[in-house]
Amino acid sequence: MLAEGHGNKTIAWKLGISEHTAKFHVASILSKLNSGTRTEAVTLGIRRGLILI
C-alpha cells in the first residue's frame, strides 16, 4: 500500500487496524529498510524484489 501512495489513515482502514498501529508498521518498514522516507522505502523494496511492479 505504500507503493500505491496510501497514507497511514487509508492503510489502517483497508487493514482494519488503528491508525496508530499502521503508523507503527510503516515506521518498522522504514527502519528495516534503513530508509528515511516512504518513497525511498518503496524504491528499495522494488530493487530488492519485495515489491513487484
Secondary structure, 3 states (H helix, E strand, C coil): CCCCCCCHHHHHHHHCCCHHHHHHHHHHHHHHCCCCCHHHHHHHHHHCCCCCC
